[in-house]
Each structure stands twice: as structure tokens, then as C-alpha cells.
Amino acid sequence: MKCPDCGCEVYIKKHGRGIVKRRGKVIDVKDIEFIQCKKCGKYLNTEKIVDNLRILAEYMLQMEINERLEERKELTKCK
């Protein structure tokens, strides 16, 4: 694969983990990969990465909300 700006080769750089969702359900957790040009340093697939990070943030927020709801249910049962 070649960079559209300078025409030199690109390389794949691993970057953490991301969650893949389909129709609101988590279906997989994958490695996020940046595709970066060796010469000019431009990232070629950042839109997908930003989308994955947004999905990951939404998922983590939803998990935290669910945990707090469970804690409230337990507290009300104890009273």
C-alpha cells in the first residue's frame, strides 16, 4: 500500500484494543491498527480509529451506568 500524498510505502502500527459493535451489541474486541506513512508520517485510517475509540468510550460509560444501577438495587433491597 502506498501513501496518497507522497507515494512511499506505509506501515501498520499496533495501538491498543478496540471494541467492535454491531446493532448495539458487542461482537468482538480487536487490536486497533494505525496505518502510517514512513516518509511523511500521515495516518491513513484515523476515521475508523476515532470511531472505534468513540464506541469503546460509549461501551465503558454504559458498563459504569449498569454497575451503578446494580449498586442502587442492592442498597434498596437491604433497606
C-alpha positions as CSV (number, residue, x, y, z in Angstrom):
1,M,0.0,0.0,0.0
2,K,1.2,3.5,-0.8
3,C,0.6,6.9,0.7
4,P,-1.7,9.0,-1.4
5,D,0.3,12.2,-0.6
6,C,3.9,11.3,-1.2
7,G,3.6,7.8,-2.8
8,C,6.0,6.0,-0.4
9,E,5.2,2.7,1.4
10,V,3.1,2.7,4.6
11,Y,3.4,0.5,7.6
12,I,1.0,-0.8,10.2
13,K,1.5,0.3,13.8
14,K,-0.4,-1.6,16.6
15,H,-2.3,0.6,19.1
16,G,-4.2,-0.9,22.0
17,R,-7.6,-2.6,21.8
18,G,-10.9,-1.6,20.5
19,I,-14.5,-2.9,20.7
20,V,-16.4,-3.8,17.6
21,K,-20.2,-3.3,17.9
22,R,-23.0,-4.3,15.6
23,R,-26.6,-3.2,16.2
24,G,-25.7,-2.1,19.7
25,K,-24.2,-5.4,20.8
26,V,-20.5,-6.0,21.4
27,I,-19.4,-8.7,19.0
28,D,-15.6,-8.6,19.3
29,V,-12.6,-6.9,20.8
30,K,-9.8,-6.3,18.4
31,D,-6.4,-4.7,18.1
32,I,-6.6,-1.1,16.7
33,E,-4.1,-0.6,13.9
34,F,-2.8,2.8,12.6
35,I,-1.7,2.7,9.0
36,Q,1.1,5.4,8.8
37,C,3.3,6.6,6.0
38,K,7.0,6.0,6.6
39,K,8.1,9.3,5.0
40,C,5.5,12.0,5.7
41,G,4.1,10.4,8.9
42,K,0.4,10.8,7.8
43,Y,-2.1,8.4,9.3
44,L,-4.4,6.9,6.6
45,N,-7.2,5.2,8.6
46,T,-7.8,7.6,11.5
47,E,-11.5,8.0,10.9
48,K,-12.0,4.3,11.7
49,I,-9.8,4.5,14.8
50,V,-11.6,7.6,16.1
51,D,-14.9,5.7,15.5
52,N,-13.6,2.7,17.4
53,L,-12.4,4.8,20.3
54,R,-15.8,6.6,20.4
55,I,-17.6,3.2,20.5
56,L,-15.2,2.0,23.3
57,A,-15.9,5.1,25.4
58,E,-19.7,4.6,24.9
59,Y,-19.4,1.0,26.0
60,M,-17.3,1.8,29.1
61,L,-19.8,4.5,30.1
62,Q,-22.7,2.1,29.7
63,M,-20.9,-0.5,31.8
64,E,-20.4,2.1,34.5
65,I,-24.0,3.1,34.4
66,N,-25.1,-0.5,34.7
67,E,-22.8,-1.1,37.7
68,R,-24.3,2.0,39.5
69,L,-27.8,0.7,38.8
70,E,-26.9,-2.7,40.3
71,E,-25.5,-1.0,43.4
72,R,-28.7,1.0,43.8
73,K,-30.8,-2.1,43.5
74,E,-28.7,-3.8,46.2
75,L,-29.0,-0.8,48.5
76,T,-32.8,-0.6,48.1
77,K,-33.1,-4.4,48.8
78,C,-31.1,-4.1,52.0
79,K,-33.4,-1.3,53.4
